[in-house]
Amino acid sequence: MAIPALISGVSEPILSLTDAAIVGHVSVNATESLAAVGIVTTFMSMLIWVLGQTRSAISSIVSQYVGANQLDKIKNLPSQAIFFITSLSLLIIVCTYPFAKYIFKLYNASGIILDYSVDYYLIRVLGFPFTLFTIAVFGTFRGLQNTFYPMVIAIIGALANIVLDIILVYGISGYILPMDIKGAAYASVVAQLIMALLSAWFLLKKTVIPLKISFPLNKEMSRFSLMILNLFVRTIALNVTLYYASAFATSYGPAYIAAYTIAINLWFLGAFIVDGYASAGNILSGKLFGAKAYGLLLKLSNKLIKYGLIIGVVLAVLGSLFYFSIGSIFTKEPEVLKQFNAVFWLVLVMQPLCTLAFIFDGIFKGLGKMKYLRNVLLFSTFIVFIPILFWLDGLGYKLHAIFIAITFWVIARGIPLIIRFRSLFVPLIENK
């Protein structure tokens, strides 16, 4: 389950990384274009992570009912959840579209970077409903213990985005004029539409879950809504972290935000690769919890820790082997590469630490214990990350301040989850 989930999970960061890699080599204002992609990606990630928590909530409930062999009782829940979340995404587009310029000013964007950010966002956000629809369908598949179809959909979407990025950004002589950063945005929207259509097709053809919304509301909608509310607060805290990181990087100048864009997108890529194992934890922990198989649940957590740490170390080693060549994939600007190379080691050091935090995030989501996840992230953001960031920024550490603060933020997320998990289930096993 983990490997297909790993592949499907990297689809969103690959869209952003592809955009960054392609626009970072345009002939005019490459650094400013790369910076704009980074700023918009941060804001879009916030929207996707806030509303995309539907996937975890649906997956948790469906997997628990699969474990209890009572799937028929929640067959209409996914369609109701999908309708709710896609409707909300349309509302967000309406609310943010007229104020895009003011939104990105909050990220300290100005001049050409601000103009490019607005241009990119006004196109890219049109794919938002398609993205959330796909995420919700992926959650349904995961709850059904199936990660294969999401993998197929993600691969097709990522490939489509790469091909369209090259065509639309650079153009085809005599046929299509270069569209630069706008071309990258259009490529992402089309790729997201393709993924949404494939998601609908696979769900209808390969499962018993309908897409047609029906009433009355499923009895689990109240639990689903509470999960979403807790995850919403949690994700707001997560995005406070990303906002401050992006805003501080932007305030240091174009080269710094461009370097931050490369580093944070590679961090996202590593996070989503590990998220494959976190997804396996989400899927299987929900099923085992529903079946009350607590001994197997503890064994699952131990195995995921081992696999996750191996993946984290492998990612760090691979990054080290190509340390001074990775940045050049995204830009040729010497100052940007200098700033990126100065902090990339922190991204690599974080990888094994991220595995623990993200894997137990997945397990707790599968268990449906969203309230504890919320509290842990509030603590790690407001008590750990923000004070460290302001302290180190005051000392003049700049990008180092951001990534050191993120490192401690990750540690503060992981350790409490491990302690809480073992305190919950070790006594249940010993008393059984």
Secondary structure, DSSP 8 states (H G I E B T S, - for coil): -HHHHHHHHTHHHHHHHHHHHHHTT-SSSHHHHHHHHHHHHHHHHHHHHHHTTHHHHHHHHHHHHHHTT-GGGGTTHHHHHHHHHHHHHHHHHHHHGGGHHHHHHTTT--HHHHHHHHHHHHHHGGGHHHHHHHHHHHHHHHHTT--HHHHHHHHHHHHHHHHHHHHHHH-BTTTB---HHHHHHHHHHHHHHHHHHHHHHHHHHHSS---S--SS--TTHHHHHHHHHHHHHHHHHHHHHHHHHHHHHHHT-HHHHHHHHHHHHHHHHHHHHHHHHHHHHHHHHHHHHHTT-HHHHHHHHHHHHHHHHHHHHHHHHHHHHTHHHHGGGT---HHHHHHHHHHHHHHHHHHHHHHHHHHHHHHHHHHT-HHHHHHHHHHIIIIIIHHHHHHHHHTT-THHHHHHHHHHHHHHHHHHHHHHHHHHHHHHHHT-
